[in-house]
Amino acid sequence: MQTAARMRMKYGKLFIFFMICFNLIVFYYSWKYFLTSGHYLAETLTGGGAARGHPALPRRPGAAPESIPLVSYESSYRAGDPGGATFNRMRLKPALTEDPHGGGHDRVQHTNGFLRKSITFVFRDFYDFDNDLLQSIGSVTALIPGVSVFVIAPELPYPPLDIFNPPGGGSQPSGGAGTSTNQTASANRPRGTAPAWFAEGSNVRFFHLAYDVTKTLRDAFPVLHVATRYVLFMPDGVRLTGRGLLSRMLREIDTPSGDELLLQQHQHLLLKQNGHGARPGGRPFDVNRKPDRRIIAVPFGSNAKGTANCVQMQLDLPNWTLEYVTGNETDHCDMFKQKHAILVETELLKEMPDALSSPFPDVFYIQAKLAGVKKMLLNGAFQDGRKLFTSYHTKTKRRNQRKEQFKALYRRLQVKKVVRKNYLYDKAPNRGAGMGAPFGGAGAARRKYVKSYEHNNQTISLLTEITFYGCEKQTRSCIGQVHNGRPFYRYLGRNTPPCCMEKLKAVFRHVVDEFENVGIRYWLDNRALRDAIELKGLAPDAYEIDLSFNGDDVQRSMALRKAQARPYTDEAGFHWLKATDGHYFRVQFSKVNTIAINLLPFDLSSGEMVRPSGFYGWKARKFSVEFLHPMSTVLFLGKPIMCPNNVIEYLEVKNVK
């Protein structure tokens, strides 16, 4: 018994010893991960810097400042970057010599100096009736004294914003120039003190984008005032608590991707050899191509973690269409929906035609999409400021203002149709997925698209919303004047605007219903008949539809009888009138909107030939009555429509090609 008791005590002590060792190991690695993470609390506890620095990674071609003095270590997660894993979890060497009597302070000063020379903070997305600019700018200038901060508004705000009179004093900007000046305050300011916001020589400057004939070219384009290599667009309502995330953003945007590293290696080989190599996949390198440009986006901590954030855009200019597809896949994103900051190269902004216009950042992302710029969502988060738009009044005002901004945007882009698709997503992560980024980083649990789901024994499909921003009943037609049978947009390489197509189809269905209700004998004719046979619908460049009918049936329709005397608008708002260039009729979408259907009367009284009744031109061709006895049908716009028999021969007789 005593031997068994001693053995149990021995095993018990051994178990306790192993448990203590295990806890020490867990505590060591947990504390090490905490100190080397990008969390703002860790940066605060470490005084904004870690004991380690980071060496300079391979940089992009072009002028660049000295190596980035990273203040903390963060893992690099790049979605869709085959070479990103090369730089993940790299231990970087010290960037400058530590001073035992004040090394922490020197590191902070050196980091601030580097950030001042590298980044210009720009506040562009804010509203004058509810904003947090004063505290947001204050958090930036307090963390990085002297850093350049631009406040860019679509027009000069009135009443003046509170940032023009900060607690420490300041001056109100003038309406003309992009940067406000205050000569008196600058002359009376004591030496060694920083100038007030928006004063002459201040690092905080104000610009507005409204037209002003007194502006210079530089003031009209605020990007020309940027002296740093990068611009960081900050949304309204932010509190900067550390420099580590800023340094990490600079490292990510300046680090070459895997393809760029392979390209650099291949270029070095070409310098040594005369032959041209190929990459492992068999596709040859383009040694003249420029390095891929990237946009770095960083979300905010208040963003909803389970909401779809990635938007893919498809701008179809020939068809006047812009399509948004919102989902949760972050590998191929063209735009991010939720609140986020954007880091971009200044040279890229200067190449864009109008990157700062409203609504921002939607216009910026559209131009970046057309320029082929890659977007990357960084695994990190900024801290939010004061919550905005908490009242019903401010929410409604913001929503109405955004609607007007988007209408103006689509008018400038000449977009008539906007399609918005929203994918549902499966919230359940795959088994074996580890801890990942909250917004779908490389380590995030993959979600799959769900095009439909079951709810109360009903299948609810993918949500699709289609909005037209073109002509209406109270506006003029988008087709405009037609010269020589070709509308103006055909010379631009575009098809008929989709809004006009929808109005043309609506007029056609209305006329067919009217004819069938009163018993008028009609048939589809000319180019519309050709399109029905070939496409079972309208051609992309169609701007009118011809319906021929028996001229003896005019009296059967009240609308045609009234249109013979004077133009007539029916109860549905469609406008019936007799044409001025011949004895045929037109049915317009409205009195103002001239999208129309042509009603061509034919005389069948001769018994052998069908002759046009009082109208002229290439459409007025006589043909045999046998094409109408018997009549046939063709599927057109989803409905069987009357047409002549032997359609191919009929179109040859009418000389319709």
C-alpha positions in Angstrom: 0.0 0.0 0.0 2.8 2.4 0.9 4.6 1.6 -2.4 1.4 2.3 -4.4 0.9 5.6 -2.5 4.4 6.7 -3.2 4.0 5.9 -6.9 0.7 7.9 -7.0 2.5 10.9 -5.4 5.4 10.6 -7.8 3.1 10.5 -10.8 1.1 13.4 -9.4 4.2 15.6 -9.0 5.3 14.7 -12.5 1.9 15.6 -13.9 2.0 19.0 -12.1 5.5 19.7 -13.4 4.4 19.0 -17.0 1.3 21.2 -16.6 3.4 24.1 -15.3 5.8 23.7 -18.2 2.9 23.6 -20.7 1.3 26.7 -19.1 4.6 28.6 -19.3 5.0 27.7 -23.0 1.4 28.8 -23.8 1.9 32.0 -21.8 5.2 32.8 -23.6 3.8 32.4 -27.1 0.5 34.2 -26.2 2.4 37.2 -24.8 4.8 37.2 -27.8 1.9 37.1 -30.2 0.1 40.0 -28.3 3.2 42.2 -28.4 3.9 41.6 -32.1 0.3 42.0 -33.3 -1.2 45.0 -35.0 -3.7 45.6 -32.2 -3.7 49.2 -31.1 -3.6 48.3 -27.4 -0.3 46.4 -28.0 1.1 49.4 -29.8 0.0 51.6 -26.9 1.7 49.4 -24.3 4.9 49.2 -26.3 5.0 53.0 -26.8 4.1 52.9 -30.4 7.1 50.8 -31.3 8.6 47.3 -30.7 12.0 46.3 -29.8 12.5 45.0 -33.3 12.7 47.0 -36.5 12.1 45.6 -40.0 14.5 45.5 -42.9 13.8 47.0 -46.3 11.9 44.5 -48.5 12.2 44.5 -52.3 10.6 47.8 -53.4 8.9 48.9 -56.5 10.7 50.8 -59.2 10.7 54.5 -58.8 11.7 57.1 -56.3 11.0 56.0 -52.8 11.9 57.3 -49.4 14.2 55.4 -47.0 13.2 52.1 -45.5 10.0 52.0 -43.5 10.7 52.1 -39.7 7.9 49.8 -38.8 6.9 50.3 -35.2 5.5 46.8 -34.7 5.3 43.5 -36.4 2.2 42.5 -38.2 1.5 39.4 -40.4 0.8 40.1 -44.0 -2.4 38.6 -45.4 -2.9 39.4 -49.0 -6.0 37.9 -50.7 -5.3 36.5 -54.1 -1.5 37.3 -54.1 0.5 34.2 -55.0 3.6 35.8 -53.7 2.2 37.2 -50.5 3.1 34.2 -48.5 6.8 34.9 -49.2 6.6 37.9 -46.9 4.3 36.6 -44.3 5.7 36.6 -40.7 9.1 37.9 -41.7 11.2 39.0 -38.8 12.8 42.3 -39.7 16.1 43.7 -38.3 16.4 47.0 -36.5 16.2 50.0 -38.8 18.3 52.4 -36.6 20.5 52.1 -33.7 18.8 52.1 -30.3 19.7 54.7 -27.7 19.5 53.3 -24.2 18.8 56.8 -22.8 15.9 57.6 -25.1 15.6 55.1 -27.9 11.8 54.8 -27.6 11.3 58.6 -28.1 13.7 58.6 -31.0 11.9 55.8 -32.7 8.6 57.6 -32.4 10.1 60.8 -33.8 11.7 58.9 -36.7 8.5 57.1 -37.5 6.5 60.4 -37.4 9.0 61.9 -39.7 8.8 59.1 -42.2 5.0 59.1 -42.1 5.0 62.9 -42.7 7.1 62.4 -45.8 5.1 59.4 -47.1 1.4 60.1 -46.4 -1.1 62.9 -46.9 -4.3 62.4 -45.1 -7.4 63.4 -47.1 -10.9 63.8 -45.6 -13.3 63.7 -48.6 -16.3 61.7 -47.6 -18.2 63.8 -45.1 -21.4 65.9 -44.8 -21.6 69.5 -43.6 -24.8 68.9 -41.6 -23.4 66.1 -39.4 -19.7 65.3 -39.2 -16.9 64.5 -36.8 -14.1 66.3 -38.6 -12.9 68.3 -35.7 -12.1 65.3 -33.5 -11.0 63.1 -36.5 -8.4 65.7 -37.7 -7.3 66.3 -34.1 -6.6 62.6 -33.6 -4.4 62.5 -36.7 -2.4 65.7 -35.9 -2.0 64.7 -32.3 -0.6 61.3 -33.2 1.6 62.5 -36.1 2.3 66.3 -35.5 2.9 68.2 -38.7 1.4 65.6 -41.1 -0.3 67.0 -44.1 -4.1 66.9 -43.8 -6.4 67.9 -46.7 -10.2 68.6 -46.2 -11.9 68.5 -49.6 -15.5 69.4 -49.9 -17.7 69.4 -53.1 -18.5 73.1 -52.4 -17.8 75.8 -49.8 -19.9 74.7 -46.8 -22.4 77.1 -45.3 -22.9 77.5 -42.4 -19.1 77.2 -41.8 -17.9 74.0 -40.2 -16.6 73.9 -36.7 -13.2 72.9 -38.0 -12.7 76.5 -39.2 -12.7 77.6 -35.5 -11.0 74.9 -33.5 -10.6 75.2 -29.8 -6.9 76.2 -30.3 -7.8 79.1 -32.6 -7.9 79.2 -36.4 -9.1 81.1 -39.3 -12.0 80.7 -41.6 -11.1 79.8 -45.2 -11.7 82.2 -48.1 -14.2 81.2 -50.7 -12.0 81.5 -53.7 -8.6 79.8 -53.2 -8.3 76.2 -52.3 -6.2 77.0 -49.2 -7.3 79.7 -46.8 -4.8 82.4 -45.8 -4.5 84.6 -42.8 -1.7 87.1 -43.2 -2.3 88.8 -39.8 -2.3 85.6 -37.8 0.9 84.4 -39.6 2.7 87.7 -38.9 1.7 87.9 -35.2 2.3 84.2 -34.5 5.2 83.6 -32.1 8.3 81.8 -33.4 8.4 78.1 -32.8 4.6 77.6 -32.6 2.7 75.7 -35.2 0.3 77.8 -37.3 -3.5 77.4 -36.7 -5.5 75.2 -38.9 -6.1 76.5 -42.5 -3.8 79.5 -41.8 -0.9 80.2 -44.2 1.8 77.6 -43.7 -0.5 75.2 -41.8 -0.4 71.5 -42.4 -4.2 71.3 -42.4 -5.6 72.8 -45.6 -9.1 73.2 -47.0 -10.2 72.8 -50.7 -13.5 72.8 -52.4 -14.3 71.4 -55.9 -17.0 73.9 -56.9 -16.3 76.0 -60.0 -14.7 79.3 -59.3 -13.3 81.5 -62.1 -10.8 83.0 -59.7 -9.1 79.7 -58.9 -5.8 78.8 -60.3 -5.2 75.4 -61.9 -3.5 74.0 -58.8 -6.4 75.1 -56.6 -8.9 73.6 -59.0 -7.2 70.2 -58.6 -6.2 69.6 -55.0 -4.1 66.5 -56.0 -1.5 68.8 -57.5 -0.9 70.2 -53.9 0.1 66.7 -52.6 3.8 66.5 -52.0 3.9 62.9 -50.6 4.1 59.6 -52.5 0.9 58.3 -51.1 -2.6 59.6 -50.2 -4.7 58.1 -47.4 -8.4 58.7 -47.8 -9.9 58.7 -44.3 -13.7 58.6 -43.8 -15.4 60.9 -41.3 -15.3 59.6 -37.8 -11.9 58.1 -37.1 -9.6 57.9 -34.1 -5.9 57.1 -34.7 -4.5 55.2 -31.8 -1.2 53.9 -33.2 1.2 54.1 -36.1 1.7 50.3 -36.7 -1.3 49.9 -39.0 -0.1 52.9 -41.1 3.3 51.5 -41.4 1.9 48.1 -42.4 -0.2 49.7 -45.1 2.9 51.3 -46.5 4.7 48.0 -46.5 1.9 46.2 -48.2 1.4 48.8 -51.0 5.2 49.0 -51.6 6.0 45.2 -51.5 6.1 43.5 -54.9 3.7 40.7 -55.5 4.8 37.2 -56.5 4.4 37.9 -60.2 6.4 41.1 -59.9 9.2 39.2 -58.2 9.3 36.6 -60.9 9.3 39.4 -63.5 12.3 41.1 -61.8 14.2 37.8 -61.7 13.4 37.2 -65.3 14.6 40.6 -66.3 17.9 40.0 -64.5 18.3 36.8 -66.3 17.7 38.6 -69.6 20.5 40.9 -68.8 22.9 37.9 -68.5 21.5 35.9 -71.4 20.1 36.8 -74.8 17.4 34.1 -74.8 13.8 34.8 -73.6 12.5 32.6 -71.0 9.0 31.6 -70.1 7.2 31.3 -66.8 6.5 27.8 -65.4 2.9 27.8 -66.8 4.2 28.2 -70.3 3.0 31.8 -70.7 5.8 34.1 -71.8 6.7 37.2 -69.7 6.0 40.7 -70.9 9.2 42.3 -69.8 7.9 45.7 -70.8 4.8 45.6 -68.6 4.6 48.0 -65.7 4.4 46.8 -62.1 0.9 46.1 -60.9 -0.7 49.0 -59.0 -2.6 48.3 -55.9 -5.1 50.1 -53.6 -5.0 49.2 -49.9 -8.2 49.3 -48.0 -8.5 49.0 -44.2 -11.9 48.5 -42.6 -13.2 49.9 -39.3 -13.9 48.0 -36.1 -17.6 48.9 -36.1 -18.3 47.2 -39.5 -20.7 44.3 -39.4 -18.7 41.1 -39.6 -21.4 38.9 -41.3 -22.5 41.4 -44.0 -21.4 41.1 -47.6 -18.7 43.7 -48.2 -17.3 43.0 -51.7 -18.8 44.7 -54.8 -17.9 43.6 -58.3 -18.7 46.2 -61.0 -19.2 45.7 -64.7 -19.4 48.9 -66.7 -20.9 48.2 -70.1 -20.7 51.5 -72.0 -22.0 50.3 -75.4 -25.2 49.2 -73.6 -25.3 52.2 -71.2 -25.4 49.7 -68.3 -23.6 49.6 -64.9 -23.9 46.4 -62.9 -23.1 45.9 -59.2 -22.8 42.4 -57.7 -22.5 42.4 -53.9 -21.2 39.3 -52.2 -18.7 38.1 -49.6 -15.9 36.9 -51.9 -12.9 39.3 -51.3 -10.5 37.8 -53.9 -11.8 39.9 -56.8 -13.3 43.1 -55.4 -13.8 46.3 -57.4 -15.3 48.2 -54.4 -15.8 47.8 -50.7 -19.2 48.8 -49.3 -18.6 49.3 -45.6 -16.6 52.0 -43.9 -12.9 51.9 -44.7 -9.8 53.9 -45.4 -8.0 53.9 -48.8 -4.3 54.1 -49.4 -3.4 55.0 -53.0 -0.4 56.3 -54.9 -0.5 60.0 -55.7 0.6 59.4 -59.3 -2.3 57.2 -59.8 -4.7 59.9 -58.6 -3.1 62.4 -61.0 -3.8 60.0 -63.9 -7.5 59.6 -63.1 -9.7 62.2 -64.8 -11.9 63.0 -61.8 -11.1 60.8 -58.9 -12.4 63.3 -56.1 -15.8 64.0 -57.5 -19.0 63.0 -55.7 -20.2 60.5 -54.7 -16.9 59.5 -53.2 -15.4 56.8 -53.2 -17.8 55.3 -55.8 -16.4 57.5 -58.6 -12.9 56.7 -57.5 -13.5 53.0 -57.6 -15.1 53.1 -61.0 -12.1 54.9 -62.4 -9.8 52.5 -60.7 -11.7 49.6 -62.3 -11.2 51.1 -65.7 -7.5 51.6 -65.0 -7.1 47.9 -64.0 -5.9 48.7 -60.5 -5.9 45.8 -58.0 -7.7 46.2 -54.7 -6.6 44.6 -51.4 -8.5 44.5 -48.1 -6.0 44.5 -45.3 -6.5 42.3 -42.2 -6.7 45.1 -39.6 -9.1 47.7 -38.3 -9.1 51.4 -37.5 -11.0 52.7 -34.5 -14.2 54.6 -35.0 -15.0 58.1 -33.8 -18.4 59.5 -32.9 -21.4 57.8 -34.4 -23.0 59.9 -37.1 -26.5 60.2 -38.6 -28.3 59.0 -35.5 -31.5 61.0 -36.0 -34.2 60.4 -38.6 -33.7 63.9 -40.1 -29.9 63.5 -40.8 -30.5 60.0 -42.1 -33.1 61.2 -44.6 -31.1 64.2 -45.6 -28.0 62.0 -46.3 -30.1 59.5 -48.2 -31.6 62.2 -50.4 -28.3 63.8 -51.0 -26.7 60.5 -52.0 -29.6 59.9 -54.5 -29.0 63.2 -56.2 -25.2 62.5 -56.3 -25.7 59.2 -58.0 -28.2 60.6 -60.5 -25.6 63.2 -61.5 -22.9 60.5 -61.6 -24.9 58.3 -64.0 -25.7 61.3 -66.1 -22.0 62.1 -66.5 -21.1 58.5 -67.2 -24.0 58.3 -69.7 -25.4 55.3 -67.8 -29.1 54.6 -68.3 -29.5 51.3 -66.6 -28.2 50.2 -63.2 -28.4 46.6 -62.1 -27.8 45.7 -58.4 -27.4 42.0 -57.5 -27.1 41.0 -53.9 -25.9 37.5 -53.1 -26.9 35.7 -49.9 -24.2 33.9 -48.2 -23.7 30.8 -46.1 -22.5 31.9 -42.6 -21.3 28.5 -41.6 -17.5 28.2 -42.0 -15.8 25.2 -43.5 -14.4 22.6 -41.2 -10.7 23.0 -40.5 -10.7 26.8 -41.3 -8.6 28.6 -38.8 -8.9 32.1 -37.3 -9.2 34.5 -40.2 -9.6 38.1 -41.1 -12.9 39.6 -40.1 -13.5 40.7 -43.7 -12.4 37.7 -45.6 -8.6 37.6 -45.5 -6.5 34.7 -46.7 -7.1 32.9 -43.4 -10.8 33.6 -43.2 -13.4 30.8 -43.4 -14.7 30.6 -46.9 -18.3 31.4 -47.5 -20.2 30.2 -50.6 -22.7 32.0 -52.7 -26.3 31.0 -52.1 -28.5 31.9 -55.1 -31.7 30.8 -53.3 -32.8 29.6 -49.9 -35.8 27.9 -48.3 -38.0 29.9 -45.9 -41.4 28.7 -44.7 -41.4 26.1 -47.5 -40.8 28.8 -50.1 -37.7 29.3 -52.3 -36.5 32.9 -52.1 -34.1 33.7 -55.0 -31.3 36.1 -55.5 -32.3 39.7 -55.0 -31.9 41.7 -58.2 -32.8 45.4 -58.5 -32.9 47.2 -61.9 -33.2 51.0 -62.0 -33.5 53.1 -65.2 -32.1 56.6 -65.1 -33.0 57.6 -68.7 -36.1 59.1 -70.3 -39.6 59.1 -68.7 -43.0 60.3 -69.8 -42.2 63.8 -68.7 -38.8 63.9 -70.4 -37.6 63.8 -73.9 -36.5 60.7 -75.6 -32.8 59.6 -75.3 -32.8 58.6 -79.0 -33.0 62.2 -80.2 -32.9 63.2 -83.9 -32.4 60.4 -86.4 -30.3 61.3 -89.4 -30.1 59.0 -92.4 -31.6 56.1 -90.5 -28.9 56.1 -87.8 -29.3 57.8 -84.4 -26.4 59.8 -82.9 -25.3 57.0 -80.6 -24.6 54.6 -83.4 -21.8 56.9 -84.5 -20.4 56.5 -81.0 -20.4 52.7 -81.2 -23.3 52.3 -78.8 -26.6 50.6 -78.9 -30.1 51.9 -78.2 -30.3 53.1 -74.5 -32.0 50.4 -72.4 -34.5 53.0 -71.0 -35.7 53.7 -74.6 -35.9 49.9 -75.3 -38.2 49.5 -72.4 -40.4 52.4 -73.5 -40.5 51.0 -77.0 -41.6 47.6 -75.8 -44.3 49.2 -73.6 -45.8 51.1 -76.5 -45.7 48.0 -78.7 -47.6 45.9 -76.2 -50.1 48.6 -75.6 -50.9 49.0 -79.4 -51.1 45.2 -79.9 -53.5 44.9 -77.0 -55.6 47.7 -78.5 -55.7 46.2 -82.0 -56.6 42.7 -80.7 -59.3 44.1 -78.5 -61.1 45.9 -81.3 -60.4 43.4 -84.0 -58.0 45.3 -86.3 -56.1 43.0 -88.7 -52.4 43.8 -88.3 -49.0 42.2 -89.0 -45.4 42.8 -87.9 -43.5 44.4 -90.7 -40.0 45.5 -92.0 -37.0 45.4 -89.7 -39.0 44.4 -86.6 -40.2 41.3 -88.5 -36.6 40.5 -89.5 -35.5 40.8 -85.9 -38.3 38.6 -84.7 -37.3 35.8 -87.1 -33.6 36.1 -86.3 -33.5 37.2 -82.7 -37.1 36.6 -81.4 -36.8 40.2 -80.1 -35.6 43.6 -80.9 -32.1 44.2 -82.3 -29.7 46.1 -80.0 -29.8 49.2 -82.2 -33.6 49.2 -82.9 -35.3 52.5 -82.3 -38.8 52.0 -83.8 -41.2 49.2 -84.7 -43.5 49.0 -87.7 -46.9 47.5 -87.5 -48.9 47.3 -90.8 -52.7 46.9 -90.7 -55.8 46.8 -93.0 -56.7 50.4 -93.8 -60.4 49.5 -93.8 -60.2 48.8 -90.0 -59.4 52.3 -88.9 -63.0 53.0 -87.8 -62.8 50.0 -85.4 -60.5 51.9 -83.0 -61.6 54.9 -81.2 -58.0 56.1 -80.7 -57.3 55.9 -84.5 -60.6 57.8 -85.2 -59.7 60.6 -82.9 -56.1 60.7 -84.1 -57.4 61.4 -87.6 -58.7 64.8 -86.5 -56.2 65.8 -83.9 -53.5 64.2 -81.6 -55.1 62.1 -78.9 -53.7 61.0 -75.5 -55.4 57.9 -74.1 -56.0 57.0 -70.5 -52.7 55.2 -70.2 -50.8 58.3 -71.3 -49.8 57.1 -74.8 -50.0 59.7 -77.5 -51.8 58.9 -80.8 -51.3 61.1 -83.8 -51.3 61.2 -87.6 -47.9 61.6 -89.2 -47.1 64.8 -91.1 -45.1 63.2 -93.8 -47.8 60.7 -95.0 -51.1 59.2 -94.1 -49.9 56.8 -91.5 -50.1 56.9 -87.7 -47.7 57.0 -84.8 -48.2 56.0 -81.2 -45.7 57.8 -78.9 -44.8 56.9 -75.3 -46.1 60.3 -74.3 -46.6 63.7 -75.8 -43.1 64.8 -74.7 -41.3 61.4 -75.1 -41.4 60.7 -78.9 -40.4 57.0 -78.7 -43.0 55.6 -81.1 -44.6 52.7 -83.0 -45.4 53.3 -86.7 -48.8 52.2 -87.9 -48.8 51.7 -91.6 -52.2 51.3 -93.4 -52.4 49.1 -96.5 -55.2 48.7 -99.0 -56.4 45.1 -99.6 -59.4 45.9 -101.8 -57.8 45.1 -105.2 -57.9 41.3 -104.4 -54.4 40.5 -105.8 -51.9 43.1 -104.6 -51.6 44.9 -101.3 -50.8 48.5 -101.8 -49.7 51.3 -99.3 -52.5 53.6 -98.4 -51.2 57.2 -98.6 -47.6 56.9 -97.3 -44.4 56.8 -99.2 -40.7 55.8 -98.9 -38.9 52.4 -98.8 -41.6 51.0 -96.5 -44.3 51.6 -99.1 -43.8 48.5 -101.3 -46.7 46.6 -102.7 -46.8 42.8 -102.5 -49.0 39.9 -103.2 -52.1 39.3 -101.1 -51.1 35.6 -100.9 -48.6 36.5 -98.1 -51.6 37.5 -95.9 -53.8 34.5 -96.7 -53.4 32.7 -94.4 -51.7 34.8 -91.7 -48.9 33.2 -89.5 -47.5 34.0 -86.1 -44.0 34.7 -84.7 -42.8 34.8 -81.2 -41.8 38.5 -80.5 -41.0 40.0 -77.1 -42.4 36.9 -75.4 -45.8 37.0 -77.2 -47.1 35.4 -80.4 -47.6 38.2 -83.0 -49.4 38.1 -86.3 -47.1 38.1 -89.4 -47.2 37.2 -93.1 -46.7 33.6 -94.2 -43.4 32.6 -96.0 -41.6 35.4 -94.1 -38.2 35.0 -95.8 -39.6 35.5 -99.3 -41.8 38.3 -98.0 -38.8 40.2 -96.6 -37.0 39.7 -100.0 -40.0 41.3 -101.8 -39.9 44.2 -99.3 -36.2 44.5 -99.8 -35.5 44.3 -96.0 -31.9 43.3 -95.3 
